[in-house]
Amino acid sequence: MSWGALQHGLAALLAGAAVLLTLACALGLAVMRDPWQRLHFVAPPSTLGAALLTGAIALEAGPLAAVKPLLVTALLTVLNGVVTHALARAAFVRQHRRWPPEREEGA
């Protein structure tokens, strides 16, 4: 087996893993009942899925072709926490009709 065939196979495996991860998270989003549970299924496709696809691109097209996808993956990883926090805040406001949450006595 040549190195090119092995590279192609590994790239296909990484891309397939990214697709399966995204489908599993989409199924989790559909099955979960409330927004707090759904938040856990938002992060993996945007971080791990993007990293898997970046690895597949690097193997298939070479390291120079992976520079832009690597920057996008880094940006998604950094911004994922901000977006998750914004989604959690929006879900709280929608459920309780106010922000910020009231403080408990003694806290």
N, C-alpha and C positions, 0 to 999 in steps of 0.2 A: 504494500500500500504506500502510495507516494504522500509526501507532505502536503501537496495541494489538495488531494482527496480528503486527507485527515482534517485540514483546515476547513474545507467546505462542510464536512460532516459536523464538526464542532460548532461552526457558525449556525448551521441548521438546527442543531440541538439547543443552542442558546436562544435562538429566535423562537423555537417551539416552546421552550420553557417560559419565555416572556408572554406568549399567547395564552398558554395554559394558566399562568398566574393571573393574567387580566380576566380571563373567563371565570376563574374561580372567585375572584373578588367581585365581579359583576353579579355572580350568583349569590354571593354573600350579601351584597347590597340589596338584592331583591328579596331575600329571605328575612333579613333582620327587621324588627318591628319599630324601633324608635331611632331617632337620629344619633343618639349617643352610641348605639351599637354599630350603626352604619359608618361612623367616623373611622372605625378600625379597618374598614375595607377600602378606604380611599387612598391611603398612603402606599401600600405595596406596589401597585402598578406604576405610580409616578416616580418611585425611587428605584426599587429593585427591578421592575420591568424595564425601565429606561436603561439601567446599568447592563442588564442582560442584552438588550438590543445594541447598545454601544459596543459590547464585547463581540457580538456577532458581526457588526460592521467592521470592527478592527481586524477580525480574522479574515473576513471575506474580501474587503477592499484595501486593507493595509492601514498602518497606523496614521498616515497623513489624512486619510479620509475619515478617521475617527475623531479628529480634533474638534470639529463643530458639534457632533453628537456628545462628545465628552463634556464640552462647555454647557450644553443644554441639560445634560444629566446633572451636572454640578449645580446649575441654577434651580432645577426642579427639586433637588435634595435640600437646598438651602431654603427655598420658599415653601416647601411642603408644610413645615411647622406653622408658618404664618397663615397659610390658607386653612389648615386644620383648625387653628385657633379662631379664625374668622367664622368658619362654619359652625363651630361650637357656640360661639357668641350669638350668631344669628338664630340657631335652634333654641337657645335659651330665651332670647327676646320673643321669638314666635310663641313659645310655650307659656311664658310668664308675663308677657306684655310690658316688660320694663327692663332697664339696665341702669345701674349695676345691681347685682343681687344684694338683698338686705343682709346686713351683718347680724350674726347671732349674738345673744347676750354672752358676755365673758370671752368673746373671741378677740 
